[in-house]
Amino acid sequence: MRVCLLGPIWGDVCGAPYEFAPEREAGRVDLAHPGQRFTDDTVLTLAVAKAIVEGRPYGEVIFELASRYRDRGFGGRFYRRWVVGRDPRPYGSFGNGAAMRVAPVGWAFETVGEVLAEAGASAACSHDHPDGVASAQAVALAVFLARKGQDKEAIRGALEGRFGWDLSASLGEIREEAARVGFDETWRSVPPAVGVFLNTESFEACLREAIALGGDADTQACVACAVAEAYYGPDEGLLPRVAARLDGPLLRILESFSARFGV
């Protein structure tokens, strides 16, 4: 069976209970927490996937699904403008919302140029600040390079060289920064999430450590696990757990995208 996108969805689901109740000890993160639920991260990741499969504008499908799943914890400005205000236009955001939803681009396109262009388009319909766009492009590129078999040093070098990120921090240093200043919902939470992937040795370790950073735990895990899944390979064993937490329409989007682009 062909699968993909289980990583970012499972990261979101597992991180959701810890967004407002952080657990800083990675080994104590409960991957069967009774409070698990999919949030806006999953909804909009699958919106991007649906747009790709159907050949529709990203903003159109993002607006469609955000309107349908309006109770899933959207960021404040996005919620006020797109969901409540029903005004689906870019608003200069440099939040992490564009990065959290971009993983499908890294799976669906076959050249660096295509990945960067499509990631930029998927971001700019709402998050048109240069940092918002760049963070989405960086995550999509990391997913693309990981699924193409590039090693971690190559991925690190590509993101540092193209986007000017400093990804040299160790896991201990990332943890220390998280405890000292925290990571909020801006694009600045994205490089540490990628840094967790670079500094862990398995999908589960990446998931646990991303959640244990605290702050925007579901989005950090969504981003980190999007790259980790592409690097380590999709785990078909996650499919029943992911499927049990999605409703029918979202599961059908996942299945349709996976059938075309999964491995």
N, C-alpha and C positions, 0 to 999 in steps of 0.2 A: 504494500500500500504506500502511495506517495504522500508524504506529510511535510509540512513546514509551518512556521508561525506559531508553533506550540510554545516556543521559548518566551517570546514577549508576552503572550497571553498568560502563561503560567506564572511568569514573573509578576505581572500585574495582580493576578488573583492571590498569590501568596503574600505579596507586599501590602495589599489593601488593609488587612487588619492592623498593620503596624504604622500606618501613616500618621495617626494621632496618638499612638501608644507605642513608642519606640522600644525595641529590644536590642541593646547594644552587643549582646553576646550571641555571635553567629550560631553557635551550637545549640542555643536555646530557642531559635526561631522555629516555630511549629508549622511544618509544611502540610499539616492537616487541620489547621486552625478552624474552629467552627464559624468564625466571622469572614471566611473567604467569600469573595464576590468579584465579578468582573466590574471594572470601572470605565471611565471615559478612555483610558489608555487602550483597552481592548476594543471598545466601540469604534474609535477612530482609526486604529490599526486596520480593522476589518473594513472600514470605509475606504481607506486607501487601496486595500486589496480589491474591493468591489469595483472601484473606479478603474483599476487596471484591467480587470477581467472584462468589464463591460465597455471599455474604451470611452469613458465619460470624464468630464472635468472633475478634478479632485474636489474643488470647493462645492460643487453641486452635490456630490455623494456625501461628503462630510456634513454638509448642512442637513441632508435628508436623514442620516442616521442620528446625528446629534438631536434633531427634533423628535425622533422616535424614542430615544433613550435619554430623556432630559434629566432623569434622576440619578445619573451615574457619576456625579461628583466632578463636573467640568470646572476648569479654572474660572475665577471670578469674571475677568473681562470677556473671555470667550462666552461664558454663560449669559452675561448681560447683553452682549451684542448679537451673538448668533442664535442663541436659544430663546431668550426672553424677547429681545428686540427684533428677532427675525431679520437681521441686517447682515447677511453673509458677505462681508467685505473685509479686506485686510485692515488691521488697526495698529500697525507698528509694533507688534509684540515681539519681545525677545525672550519669551518664556520657553520652557522645555516641551511644550505641547506639540511642536512640529517634529522634534526629535523622537518623541515617544511613539509616533504613529507611522514612522517612515520605513520600518523594516521590510514591508512588501517590495519596495523599490529595489532593495539590494538583492532580492530573490528573482525579480522578474526581468531585469535588463542585463545586457551582455557585454557592455563596454563601460569603461570609467566615464566617458563623456555622457552616455545615456543616463547612467546612474546619477551623476551630479545634476544634469538638467532636470530629470524627473523629480529628484528629491527637492530641488529648488522650487519646482512648480507645486509640489505637494505642500510645501511650507508656505509659500508666498500668498496663497489664497487667504490666509489669516495672519501668519507670523512673518510679516514682510520686513521686519528689521533685519539688517545684515547678519547680526549674531544669531537670530532665530533661524534664518535660512542656512547659515553655515553649520549650525549644530545638526540640523537635519541631514545636510549633505555629508557631514562627517560620519554620522551613524550609518547612513545608507552605504557609504563607501566601505566602512569597516565590515558590515554584513557581506557585501559583495566580495571583498578580498578574502574574508574568512571562508566563504563557501567555495571560492576558487582555489583554496589550498594554500594561501599565503600564511607564513608563520607569524607569530606575535610581533617579532621585531620588525618585520616588513609592514605590518598593520600600524604599529606605533610610528614608524618612520614616515609612512604615507600621511597620517593625520597630523603629525607635527610639522612636516614639510609643507603641506598644502594649507593648513588652517592655523598654523602658529601655536598649536596647543603644546603645553609641556606635560608630557605623560611619563616623566621620569620618576614620579613619586612611588615609593614602595607601598604595599598594602598597609603597613603600620603607619606610615605618614598620611595616607588617605584617611584612615580611621581617626588619627589624631586631629586632622583638620576638621573632620565631621563633628567630633566631640567639642572642638573649640569654637567653631563658627557656624556649623550646620550648613546644609545645602538646601536652598529654597527651590521655588518653582521656575527660576530663570534658567537660561541656557547654561549658567555656570555649574549647574548640577550634572550636566551631561559628561564633561571630561572625567570627573571622578568615577562615574558609573562605568565608562569604558576602561578606566584605570583598574577597577575591580576585576573586570574580565582579564586584563593583561597580567594581573598578579595572582590569579588562582589557577588551579590545575584540573578542574572538572566543572561540569555544568552546575551540579548541586552546590559546590563550594562557592561558585560565582553568585548563585541565587541567594544563598544565606548571607554572604558578606555584603551584597548590595542592599539587602533589606536592613542589615545591622548598622548601616551608616546612619539610620534614622532619617529625619526630614521627610522628603517626598519619596517615601520608601517604595510605593508601588511603581512610580515612574522610573526611579533608579533601577529597580529590578527588571522592569520591562525593557529598558535600554540595554542594560548589561547582558541580560539573557537573550536578547535578540542577536547580539554578536556571538555569544557563547554557543547558541544553537547552531549557527552557521559554521562555527569553527569545529565543534566536537561532533556535529551531525545531529539531525533531529532524532528524538527518542520516541519511537512509536508507542512505547509504554505509557507515555504521558497522555496519549489521545483520549483514553476513557475518562481520565480525570478532568481534562480540559472540556471534553464534550458534556460531562455531567454538570458543568457550571455555566454553559452557554444556553441560550434559548434556541429554538429552531431556526429562525432567520439568520442569526449570527453563525450558527454551526454550518448552515448551507453555504454561506460565503467562504468560511474556512475550507470546507471540502472542495468547493469549486476552484479556489485559488491553488490549493494543494495539488489538485488533480493536474493542473497545468504546469506548476512551477516547483512542486515539492520533489523530494528525493526518497 
